[in-house]
Amino acid sequence: MDKSVKRLYSKATASMKHSFIRQILKVTKTIPGIISFAGGLPSPDSFPKEQLASLFSRVILNEGDDSLQYGTSDGDKTLKKAIKLFEEVPFLGNDEIMITVGSTNGIYYFTRTLIDPGDIIICEVPAFPGSVAAMEACGAKLVGVAMDRQGMIPTLLRSTLKTLLSKKQPVKFIYVIPEFQNPTGKTMGLARRRAIIRIAEEFNIPILEDQPYRELRYHGKRIITMWEIARTEFNDPKLVTIAKSFSKILGPGLRLGFSSGPPDILIPMIKWAQKVTVSPDCATQRVAARFIQEGHLTQHIQRIIDLYRPRRDAMLKALETYMPDYVSWTQPKGGMFVWVTINKPINTDTLLERALKRKVAFIPGSKFYPEGREQCNEFRLNFSYASEEQIFDGIQRISRLLA
Ligand SMILES: Cc1ncc(COP(=O)(O)O)c(C=O)c1O
């Protein structure tokens, strides 16, 4: 771009980086026959194309006066009603839920509501870079807390908060992905969720709970969300705001999600939405509402689970079959990702360069750590996009590179 224009960039624009994951996705698209475990892409086989095509046509023809008109910034009331029934929270006030343009949009508004440049957000490490980028765009400083098998470690969260607050550092919120975390696939058990909320209550710091994968559970029982625990056990809805998404259960191209939290947080988030998107896409919102109301979503989620469960099983089996004994990995009960650790000083950024030559891709672990704190012996594998056959083939290719 013309230098004279760059000269005018705001500080935030000038410091903004391209997303590595987007770049690698672009690269993988140019390599014919590549097996990609890189993106967090749902399988196109999971998109309910015919049902959506017929609903879009019906919504435009029968409800077009409404759905082609400007909508409200907090979202379509019909969709809110459908979500409340689907989520089994019919008692929720309309001012406690807002529809967003994907969950990233909700995460951004939440951050925009609470963060001034230099303020601190506590997050898990490794962390999901999409949210980190949205938060950094608001000027936030991310402070990572290490995870064990169950996610963020409570004792470390407490000591981190104690240290920061004793130095009068402006800690604004705690960001967690408690279920099938991106990138590790780890899930917080009930006791861990309660422990994290207890600390949030003790230090009076709210939690943002990011839950895009909750419905994609392949094994074990559903666990109550932190948002619900805060309402029902702690009797304090202010403690947790939840961001959810239709990206993984309907299609990311629809750009639809929702946030639910206390009105004191949601009202300013909606004020931000008025300035940024005006409203989410009204026709898409109504289509999603009808999809849920006509009972398609429950059936559709089951179809996705039936599609992804064998892929997860294939990936775990392929890792077991082909990986050398100095490699270990997580056992996700849902979601889309497995996190692999090479217990040897092997740099996965370099490994990726070699893997691309063998037509297989993953995301190196370093991309999920704050700058300067990168761990280089790990990588993330996605199992929702490739077929079972490709999964076996791709994992064998990576294991050969390691050998
Ligand atoms: C943990 C997490 N949060 C948020 C998102 C963003 O989802 P959306 O498409 O709803 O913006 C993703 C997408 O991959 C994700 O993995």
PDBQT file of the ligand as one rigid body, heavy atoms in Angstrom, charges set to zero:
ROOT
HETATM    1  C1  LIG A 501     -12.491 -21.315  20.943  1.00  0.00    +0.000 C 
HETATM    2  C2  LIG A 501     -13.104 -20.569  19.819  1.00  0.00    +0.000 A 
HETATM    3  N1  LIG A 501     -13.762 -19.441  20.085  1.00  0.00    +0.000 NA
HETATM    4  C3  LIG A 501     -14.348 -18.725  19.112  1.00  0.00    +0.000 A 
HETATM    5  C4  LIG A 501     -14.276 -19.134  17.784  1.00  0.00    +0.000 A 
HETATM    6  C5  LIG A 501     -14.889 -18.263  16.733  1.00  0.00    +0.000 C 
HETATM    7  O1  LIG A 501     -16.039 -18.759  16.222  1.00  0.00    +0.000 OA
HETATM    8  P1  LIG A 501     -17.025 -17.907  15.314  1.00  0.00    +0.000 P 
HETATM    9  O2  LIG A 501     -16.948 -18.512  13.952  1.00  0.00    +0.000 OA
HETATM   10  O3  LIG A 501     -18.352 -18.092  15.951  1.00  0.00    +0.000 OA
HETATM   11  O4  LIG A 501     -16.605 -16.487  15.324  1.00  0.00    +0.000 OA
HETATM   12  C6  LIG A 501     -13.596 -20.296  17.470  1.00  0.00    +0.000 A 
HETATM   13  C7  LIG A 501     -13.475 -20.722  16.078  1.00  0.00    +0.000 C 
HETATM   14  O5  LIG A 501     -12.751 -21.573  15.675  1.00  0.00    +0.000 OA
HETATM   15  C8  LIG A 501     -12.991 -21.037  18.508  1.00  0.00    +0.000 A 
HETATM   16  O6  LIG A 501     -12.302 -22.162  18.277  1.00  0.00    +0.000 OA
ENDROOT
TORSDOF 0
